[in-house]
Amino acid sequence: MDRFQITRIKPDSKRIWVEVTIAWEAQPFRDPLMALPTEEQLADIQIWCHEHACGRRMSFQQFVFRTEKELNMFMLRWA
Protein backbone atom coordinates (compact mmCIF):
# COMPACT_ATOMS: atom_id res chain seq x y z
CA MET A 1 0.00 0.00 0.00
CA ASP A 2 1.31 3.42 -0.92
CA ARG A 3 1.61 6.06 1.77
CA PHE A 4 0.34 9.51 0.97
CA GLN A 5 0.69 12.88 2.60
CA ILE A 6 -2.68 14.57 3.13
CA THR A 7 -2.57 18.38 3.30
CA ARG A 8 -5.55 20.59 4.15
CA ILE A 9 -6.27 23.42 1.73
CA LYS A 10 -9.01 26.09 1.62
CA PRO A 11 -9.34 26.43 5.43
CA ASP A 12 -12.23 28.93 5.19
CA SER A 13 -14.48 26.60 3.23
CA LYS A 14 -17.56 24.93 4.76
CA ARG A 15 -16.27 21.61 3.48
CA ILE A 16 -12.89 20.04 4.17
CA TRP A 17 -10.57 20.21 1.16
CA VAL A 18 -7.34 18.17 1.05
CA GLU A 19 -4.53 17.62 -1.43
CA VAL A 20 -2.84 14.23 -1.83
CA THR A 21 0.90 13.83 -2.48
CA ILE A 22 3.27 10.91 -2.04
CA ALA A 23 4.75 10.79 1.45
CA TRP A 24 8.42 11.71 1.54
CA GLU A 25 9.44 8.68 3.61
CA ALA A 26 7.70 6.35 1.16
CA GLN A 27 9.82 7.51 -1.77
CA PRO A 28 12.68 9.96 -1.34
CA PHE A 29 12.94 12.20 -4.38
CA ARG A 30 14.53 15.48 -5.35
CA ASP A 31 12.21 16.64 -8.13
CA PRO A 32 8.98 18.14 -6.67
CA LEU A 33 6.96 16.82 -9.62
CA MET A 34 7.79 13.28 -8.49
CA ALA A 35 5.68 13.93 -5.37
CA LEU A 36 2.54 13.76 -7.48
CA PRO A 37 0.64 10.46 -7.33
CA THR A 38 -0.06 8.67 -10.59
CA GLU A 39 -3.51 8.59 -12.15
CA GLU A 40 -3.75 4.88 -11.26
CA GLN A 41 -3.06 5.59 -7.58
CA LEU A 42 -5.64 8.37 -7.50
CA ALA A 43 -8.18 6.19 -9.32
CA ASP A 44 -7.79 3.57 -6.55
CA ILE A 45 -8.42 6.28 -3.94
CA GLN A 46 -11.44 7.54 -5.88
CA ILE A 47 -12.94 4.03 -6.08
CA TRP A 48 -12.42 3.56 -2.35
CA CYS A 49 -14.10 6.92 -1.63
CA HIS A 50 -17.09 5.96 -3.77
CA GLU A 51 -17.45 2.49 -2.20
CA HIS A 52 -17.33 3.89 1.34
CA ALA A 53 -19.31 7.11 0.66
CA CYS A 54 -16.37 9.00 2.09
CA GLY A 55 -15.40 12.17 0.28
CA ARG A 56 -15.29 13.06 -3.39
CA ARG A 57 -12.49 13.68 -5.86
CA MET A 58 -12.73 17.23 -7.15
CA SER A 59 -9.62 17.54 -9.33
CA PHE A 60 -6.46 15.60 -10.13
CA GLN A 61 -5.18 15.34 -6.56
CA GLN A 62 -7.82 17.17 -4.51
CA PHE A 63 -10.58 15.59 -2.48
CA VAL A 64 -13.36 17.20 -0.46
CA PHE A 65 -15.13 15.86 2.65
CA ARG A 66 -18.33 16.89 4.41
CA THR A 67 -17.24 16.08 7.96
CA GLU A 68 -14.17 15.52 10.11
CA LYS A 69 -15.32 11.91 10.52
CA GLU A 70 -15.04 11.33 6.76
CA LEU A 71 -11.60 12.95 6.71
CA ASN A 72 -10.42 10.79 9.63
CA MET A 73 -11.62 7.60 7.92
CA PHE A 74 -9.82 8.67 4.72
CA MET A 75 -6.61 9.43 6.58
CA LEU A 76 -6.68 6.11 8.44
CA ARG A 77 -6.79 4.32 5.11
CA TRP A 78 -4.46 6.42 2.95
CA ALA A 79 -2.09 8.47 5.15
C-alpha positions, 0 to 999 in steps of 0.5 A: 500500500502506498503512503500519501501525505494529506494536506488541508487546503481552503481552510475557510471553506464549509467543506474540508478540502485536502490535497494528496501527495506521495509521502516523503518517507515512502519515496525519497525524491529530489524533483517536486513533480515526483511527489505527485501520485499517478492517475492509477493511484488516485483512481484507486483512492477515488474508487475507495471513496465511492465504495465507502461514501467518504469524500469526493475527488474534485480535481487531479489530486484534490478531495473534499469531505463533508465532515471531520469523521469522513476525513479521519476515515480517509486518513486512516486508510491512505495516510 
